[in-house]
Amino acid sequence: MLFALVAAPAVANARPWENREPAVEPKPAHQLRNPLTTWPAEPDAPLAPIDDAKFKVAWAHLCNVAPDSATAALAPKITAAAVTAKSDPFTLAALAYFNSRCDAAYKSKKGSMYGLLGIEPGMYRNVEGAPELPVDKADLTMKRLLDPAVNLAVGAALLEMWNTSHKEIDAAFGGGLHRTGVAHFIWGDVVRSSGHEDLVLIARRRMILGYLGNKDAPRPAPYVGLSVVSPLEAVPRVATSGPGDDRSGGARRHAGLDIAGTVGEPVRAMADGTVIFAGINSPSKMRMSGIPPEKIRRYRNRRMGVGGIYVCIEHSSEPKKVVSCYMHLNSYNVNERDQVTAGQVIGELGRTGVKISPPHLHFEVRIGERHTNPLRTLGDTMIPPKATMTHQYNVRAQRARIRRALRS
């Protein structure tokens, strides 16, 4: 079972101990205005005992590694730690993916978070009055946490500590709306954003879908006359910005749908079709096409135009030409003129061409020469932008810009 939903009070009346919090605030993540009422119920974990072979395949897919890799071989350690702590192995796997990208040797740039679960020892040491930890403090060192078995055992116990106590902690410390103890695992006693937890739980859904062998079946989209799937796995996904929103301080208009995600996630073809563009948007706003997939990674860290690395697919030419485009990719694995099928992985999500926003996929659907709102094509696989804080900020900024223009 996933943990009960909880609404944290806005202000704590009295804090029983000093706030346990990370030394460095997590990178920004898009969040919903009300995650408690917007998200559907998360799926229950598959019944125990866990099938080790199926779990390993799902873990390898989540981490985008080969099933016979050293990273994939960590799967039994995840399930063992979860069994000992009576925790959910799918949540542990998702936390490892989100915090360290499945890297058992992970060390944060600031040198405060370590190992597979990105545990920060400083968040748990020497906080007077805080509850006794369910782990040995001797394990809260860099050396110990870089041992995957220790890291997972410590992390599973800490996760269950947060799951058990997070309602009482919210009542004492306040914080933002969130759904589970996962948010506290990231933020400590005061949860400042639900966006990180949302991404972890999306990764958990991806793990469960992979474990069960469930694949998205294309669904009819009458608006474009095609059968389509979401370009990102584990729907619903959060769309943070739509067509017409301000960009560059009002100098241009957004032409597509931004879908929040995690760097490295697989990006899929919306529908059957032919790749008509695979390349980059260069700084001069000129398009460089026909770059083979084995060479595209060399461009990933270069300065680019707003589209970054991207792919476009033509899905039909008659009676109306329908094209989808996938921008801000880290890389792609298709060539121009390749035939692709609905749901086929064509690349991985990145931040190429992005200036300040958290990781997301910029997704466009064009009919003829006209940009359309992709929400009309993707339907209920997306949580619309109006449900996000990002959209609210965009609206405020747009209104402020209009007011300034009217006064000038």
C-alpha positions as CSV (number, residue, x, y, z in Angstrom):
1,M,0.0,0.0,0.0
2,L,1.1,3.6,-0.6
3,F,0.9,5.8,2.4
4,A,-2.0,7.9,3.5
5,L,-2.5,11.4,2.0
6,V,-1.9,14.3,4.4
7,A,-2.3,18.0,4.2
8,A,0.4,19.8,6.2
9,P,-0.6,22.9,8.2
10,A,0.8,26.1,6.8
11,V,2.5,27.2,10.1
12,A,3.8,25.1,13.0
13,N,2.8,26.2,16.4
14,A,5.7,24.8,18.4
15,R,8.6,22.8,17.1
16,P,9.8,20.1,19.4
17,W,13.4,20.1,17.9
18,E,15.4,22.0,15.4
19,N,14.4,21.4,11.9
20,R,16.3,18.5,10.2
21,E,16.9,19.7,6.7
22,P,19.4,19.1,3.8
23,A,22.4,21.4,3.7
24,V,21.7,22.2,0.1
25,E,18.2,22.7,-1.1
26,P,17.2,20.2,-3.8
27,K,17.1,21.4,-7.4
28,P,13.8,23.0,-8.5
29,A,11.0,20.7,-9.6
30,H,7.6,21.6,-11.0
31,Q,4.7,21.1,-8.5
32,L,1.0,21.0,-8.5
33,R,-1.1,23.6,-6.8
34,N,-2.9,20.8,-4.8
35,P,-1.2,17.4,-5.1
36,L,-3.7,15.9,-2.7
37,T,-6.7,16.3,-4.9
38,T,-5.1,16.3,-8.4
39,W,-3.2,13.0,-8.4
40,P,-5.2,9.7,-8.8
41,A,-4.5,7.0,-6.2
42,E,-1.0,5.5,-6.6
43,P,-1.0,1.8,-7.4
44,D,-0.4,-0.7,-4.6
45,A,2.9,-2.6,-4.8
46,P,2.6,-6.1,-6.3
47,L,2.0,-8.8,-3.8
48,A,4.9,-10.4,-2.0
49,P,7.0,-12.4,-2.5
50,I,8.6,-10.3,-5.2
51,D,9.8,-12.1,-8.3
52,D,13.5,-11.4,-8.3
53,A,13.9,-11.8,-12.1
54,K,11.0,-9.5,-13.0
55,F,12.1,-6.9,-10.4
56,K,15.6,-6.9,-11.9
57,V,14.3,-6.3,-15.4
58,A,12.1,-3.4,-14.2
59,W,15.0,-1.9,-12.3
60,A,17.3,-2.2,-15.3
61,H,14.7,-0.5,-17.5
62,L,14.2,2.3,-14.9
63,C,18.0,2.9,-14.8
64,N,18.4,2.5,-18.6
65,V,21.1,-0.2,-18.2
66,A,21.6,-3.7,-19.5
67,P,20.0,-6.5,-17.5
68,D,23.5,-8.1,-17.0
69,S,25.1,-4.8,-15.8
70,A,26.6,-4.2,-12.3
71,T,23.8,-1.7,-11.7
72,A,21.1,-4.2,-12.6
73,A,22.8,-6.7,-10.2
74,L,21.9,-4.3,-7.3
75,A,18.2,-5.3,-7.6
76,P,18.3,-8.1,-5.0
77,K,19.9,-5.8,-2.5
78,I,17.0,-3.4,-2.9
79,T,14.4,-6.1,-2.2
80,A,16.4,-7.5,0.7
81,A,16.6,-4.1,2.4
82,A,12.9,-3.5,1.8
83,V,12.0,-6.9,3.4
84,T,14.1,-6.2,6.5
85,A,12.6,-2.7,7.0
86,K,9.1,-3.8,5.9
87,S,9.3,-1.1,3.3
88,D,8.2,-0.9,-0.4
89,P,11.0,-2.1,-2.7
90,F,9.4,-0.1,-5.6
91,T,9.6,3.1,-3.7
92,L,13.2,2.4,-2.7
93,A,14.1,1.8,-6.3
94,A,12.4,5.0,-7.4
95,L,14.3,7.0,-4.7
96,A,17.6,5.5,-5.9
97,Y,16.7,6.5,-9.5
98,F,15.7,10.0,-8.5
99,N,18.5,10.8,-6.0
100,S,21.5,9.2,-7.6
101,R,20.5,8.0,-11.1
102,C,21.1,4.4,-9.8
103,D,24.7,5.1,-9.0
104,A,26.0,3.3,-6.0
105,A,29.2,5.5,-6.0
106,Y,27.2,8.7,-6.1
107,K,28.6,11.8,-4.2
108,S,26.8,15.1,-4.6
109,K,28.8,18.1,-5.9
110,K,28.7,19.7,-2.5
111,G,29.9,16.5,-0.9
112,S,26.9,16.1,1.5
113,M,24.9,13.2,-0.1
114,Y,26.2,9.7,-0.7
115,G,25.4,6.4,-2.3
116,L,22.5,4.8,-4.1
117,L,19.7,6.6,-2.1
118,G,21.6,9.9,-1.9
119,I,21.5,9.9,1.9
120,E,22.8,13.1,3.7
121,P,24.3,12.1,7.0
122,G,24.3,15.7,8.3
123,M,20.5,15.8,8.2
124,Y,20.3,13.2,10.9
125,R,23.2,13.9,13.2
126,N,23.2,15.7,16.5
127,V,19.7,17.2,16.5
128,E,18.8,17.7,20.1
129,G,15.4,16.5,21.1
130,A,14.8,14.6,17.8
131,P,13.5,11.1,18.0
132,E,16.0,8.2,18.2
133,L,17.1,7.1,14.8
134,P,16.2,3.6,13.6
135,V,19.7,3.1,12.3
136,D,23.2,2.9,13.8
137,K,24.8,6.4,13.6
138,A,28.1,4.6,12.8
139,D,26.6,3.8,9.4
140,L,26.0,7.5,8.7
141,T,29.4,8.1,7.2
142,M,30.5,8.5,3.6
143,K,32.5,5.3,3.6
144,R,29.6,3.2,5.0
145,L,27.0,4.8,2.8
146,L,29.0,4.1,-0.4
147,D,28.4,0.4,0.4
148,P,25.1,-0.3,-1.5
149,A,23.9,-2.9,1.1
150,V,24.5,-0.5,4.0
151,N,23.0,2.5,2.0
152,L,19.8,0.6,1.2
153,A,19.4,-0.8,4.7
154,V,19.9,2.7,6.2
155,G,17.6,4.3,3.6
156,A,14.8,1.8,4.0
157,A,14.8,2.2,7.7
158,L,14.8,6.0,7.4
159,L,12.0,5.9,4.8
160,E,9.8,3.9,7.2
161,M,10.7,6.4,10.0
162,W,9.3,9.2,7.9
163,N,6.3,7.2,6.7
164,T,5.4,6.4,10.3
165,S,5.9,9.8,11.8
166,H,5.2,12.3,8.9
167,K,1.6,13.2,10.0
168,E,2.9,14.2,13.5
169,I,5.9,16.0,12.0
170,D,3.7,18.0,9.6
171,A,1.5,19.0,12.6
172,A,4.6,20.2,14.5
173,F,6.6,21.8,11.7
174,G,4.1,22.8,9.0
175,G,5.3,22.8,5.4
176,G,3.8,22.5,1.9
177,L,1.1,20.0,0.8
178,H,2.5,16.6,0.0
179,R,1.4,13.0,-0.1
180,T,3.8,10.6,1.6
181,G,6.9,10.2,3.7
182,V,8.9,10.3,0.5
183,A,8.7,14.1,0.6
184,H,10.4,14.1,4.1
185,F,13.1,11.7,2.9
186,I,14.1,14.5,0.5
187,W,13.4,17.6,2.6
188,G,13.6,16.6,6.2
189,D,11.0,17.9,8.7
190,V,9.7,20.8,6.6
191,V,8.5,19.9,3.1
192,R,9.0,22.9,0.9
193,S,7.8,21.4,-2.4
194,S,5.8,18.4,-3.5
195,G,7.4,18.3,-7.0
196,H,10.3,16.0,-6.0
197,E,8.0,13.5,-4.4
198,D,5.8,13.5,-7.5
199,L,8.8,12.6,-9.7
200,V,9.8,9.8,-7.3
201,L,6.3,8.4,-7.4
202,I,6.2,8.6,-11.2
203,A,9.4,6.5,-11.1
204,R,7.7,4.1,-8.8
205,R,4.8,3.7,-11.2
206,R,7.4,3.1,-14.0
207,M,8.9,0.3,-11.9
208,I,5.6,-1.3,-11.2
209,L,4.5,-1.2,-14.8
210,G,7.8,-2.7,-15.9
211,Y,7.5,-5.4,-13.2
212,L,4.0,-6.3,-14.3
213,G,5.0,-6.2,-18.0
214,N,2.3,-3.7,-18.7
215,K,2.6,-1.6,-21.9
216,D,0.5,1.3,-23.0
217,A,-1.9,0.4,-25.8
218,P,-2.4,3.2,-28.3
219,R,-5.7,4.9,-27.8
220,P,-7.8,6.7,-30.5
221,A,-7.2,10.4,-30.7
222,P,-10.0,11.7,-33.0
223,Y,-8.6,15.2,-33.1
224,V,-5.6,14.0,-35.2
225,G,-7.2,10.8,-36.6
226,L,-4.5,8.6,-35.0
227,S,-4.0,6.1,-32.3
228,V,-1.5,7.6,-29.8
229,V,0.4,7.0,-26.6
230,S,1.9,9.5,-24.1
231,P,5.4,10.5,-25.1
232,L,6.4,9.7,-21.4
233,E,5.7,6.6,-19.4
234,A,3.5,6.1,-16.4
235,V,0.6,8.4,-17.0
236,P,-0.8,10.7,-15.9
237,R,2.0,13.1,-16.3
238,V,2.2,16.8,-15.4
239,A,2.1,19.4,-18.2
240,T,3.5,22.6,-16.8
241,S,3.1,25.0,-19.7
242,G,1.0,25.2,-22.8
243,P,0.8,27.0,-26.2
244,G,0.6,30.7,-26.0
245,D,2.5,31.2,-22.7
246,D,5.0,34.0,-22.5
247,R,8.7,33.2,-23.3
248,S,11.7,35.4,-23.1
249,G,9.8,38.1,-21.2
250,G,7.0,38.2,-23.7
251,A,9.3,38.4,-26.8
252,R,7.9,35.1,-28.1
253,R,5.1,32.6,-27.5
254,H,5.4,29.0,-26.4
255,A,4.5,26.7,-29.2
256,G,4.0,23.4,-27.4
257,L,3.4,21.5,-24.2
258,D,6.0,21.2,-21.5
259,I,5.8,17.8,-19.7
260,A,7.7,17.5,-16.4
261,G,10.2,14.6,-16.1
262,T,13.6,13.4,-15.0
263,V,16.8,13.6,-17.1
264,G,17.4,10.3,-18.8
265,E,13.8,9.2,-19.0
266,P,12.8,7.4,-22.2
267,V,10.9,9.5,-24.7
268,R,8.5,7.6,-27.0
269,A,7.0,8.2,-30.4
270,M,3.4,9.4,-30.1
271,A,2.2,7.3,-33.0
272,D,3.4,5.3,-36.0
273,G,5.3,7.4,-38.4
274,T,8.5,8.4,-40.2
275,V,11.4,10.5,-38.6
276,I,11.7,13.6,-40.7
277,F,14.1,15.6,-38.5
278,A,16.9,14.4,-36.1
279,G,19.3,17.2,-35.0
280,I,19.7,20.4,-33.1
281,N,18.4,23.9,-32.9
282,S,21.7,25.9,-33.1
283,P,22.4,29.2,-31.3
284,S,21.7,31.1,-34.5
285,K,18.2,29.5,-34.6
286,M,19.2,27.6,-37.7
287,R,18.4,23.9,-37.7
288,M,21.1,21.3,-38.1
289,S,19.5,18.1,-39.3
290,G,20.6,14.6,-40.2
291,I,23.0,14.2,-37.3
292,P,23.4,10.4,-36.7
293,P,22.5,9.2,-33.2
294,E,26.0,8.0,-32.5
295,K,27.3,11.6,-32.9
296,I,24.5,13.6,-31.2
297,R,25.8,13.3,-27.6
298,R,28.8,15.4,-28.5
299,Y,26.4,18.4,-28.9
300,R,24.7,17.8,-25.5
301,N,26.8,20.3,-23.5
302,R,27.1,22.9,-26.2
303,R,25.2,26.2,-26.3
304,M,22.1,25.7,-28.4
305,G,18.9,27.5,-29.5
306,V,15.7,27.0,-27.5
307,G,14.8,23.6,-29.0
308,G,18.1,21.9,-28.1
309,I,18.4,18.4,-29.4
310,Y,15.2,17.2,-31.0
311,V,13.3,14.8,-33.2
312,C,10.2,15.3,-35.4
313,I,8.0,12.5,-36.8
314,E,5.5,12.7,-39.6
315,H,2.5,10.5,-38.8
316,S,0.3,11.1,-41.8
317,S,0.3,13.1,-44.9
318,E,-3.2,12.7,-46.2
319,P,-5.8,14.0,-45.8
320,K,-3.9,16.2,-43.3
321,K,-0.2,16.2,-42.4
322,V,0.3,15.4,-38.7
323,V,3.8,15.9,-37.2
324,S,5.0,15.6,-33.6
325,C,8.2,17.0,-32.3
326,Y,10.2,16.2,-29.1
327,M,12.6,18.8,-27.8
328,H,15.3,19.3,-25.1
329,L,16.5,15.8,-25.5
330,N,19.7,14.5,-24.1
331,S,20.1,12.2,-27.1
332,Y,18.1,10.2,-29.6
333,N,18.5,6.7,-31.2
334,V,16.8,7.2,-34.6
335,N,17.9,8.4,-38.0
336,E,16.0,10.5,-40.4
337,R,13.7,8.4,-42.6
338,D,13.5,5.7,-40.0
339,Q,10.0,4.1,-39.5
340,V,8.9,4.1,-35.9
341,T,5.9,2.7,-34.1
342,A,3.6,4.1,-31.4
343,G,5.4,3.8,-28.0
344,Q,8.8,3.1,-29.5
345,V,11.6,4.8,-27.5
346,I,13.3,7.4,-29.8
347,G,15.5,9.2,-27.2
348,E,15.9,10.4,-23.7
349,L,14.7,13.4,-21.9
350,G,17.3,16.2,-21.1
351,R,17.7,19.9,-20.7
352,T,19.4,20.9,-23.9
353,G,18.3,24.4,-25.0
354,V,16.8,25.0,-21.6
355,K,17.9,28.2,-19.7
356,I,16.3,28.0,-16.3
357,S,13.4,25.5,-16.1
358,P,13.6,22.1,-14.4
359,P,13.9,19.1,-16.7
360,H,11.0,18.6,-19.1
361,L,10.0,17.5,-22.6
362,H,8.8,20.1,-24.9
363,F,6.2,18.4,-27.1
364,E,4.5,19.7,-30.2
365,V,1.7,18.4,-32.5
366,R,1.4,20.2,-35.8
367,I,-1.4,19.8,-38.3
368,G,-0.4,21.1,-41.7
369,E,1.5,24.3,-40.9
370,R,-0.5,25.0,-37.7
371,H,0.7,24.3,-34.1
372,T,-2.1,22.7,-32.1
373,N,-2.6,22.3,-28.3
374,P,-1.2,18.8,-27.6
375,L,-3.6,18.4,-24.8
376,R,-6.3,17.8,-27.4
377,T,-4.4,14.9,-28.7
378,L,-3.1,13.4,-25.4
379,G,-6.3,13.8,-23.4
380,D,-6.4,12.5,-19.9
381,T,-2.9,11.1,-20.0
382,M,-1.9,14.7,-19.0
383,I,-2.6,16.8,-15.9
384,P,-3.1,20.2,-17.5
385,P,-0.9,23.2,-16.9
386,K,-3.6,25.1,-15.0
387,A,-3.2,22.6,-12.1
388,T,0.5,23.6,-11.6
389,M,2.2,26.4,-9.7
390,T,4.4,27.0,-12.8
391,H,1.3,28.0,-14.7
392,Q,0.2,30.3,-11.9
393,Y,3.6,32.0,-11.9
394,N,3.5,32.3,-15.7
395,V,0.0,33.9,-15.6
396,R,1.1,36.4,-13.0
397,A,4.2,37.4,-15.0
398,Q,2.2,37.7,-18.2
399,R,-0.3,40.0,-16.4
400,A,2.4,42.1,-14.9
401,R,4.1,42.5,-18.3
402,I,0.7,43.6,-19.9
403,R,0.2,46.1,-17.0
404,R,3.7,47.6,-17.6
405,A,3.0,47.9,-21.3
406,L,-0.3,49.7,-20.7
407,R,1.4,52.2,-18.4
408,S,4.2,53.0,-20.8
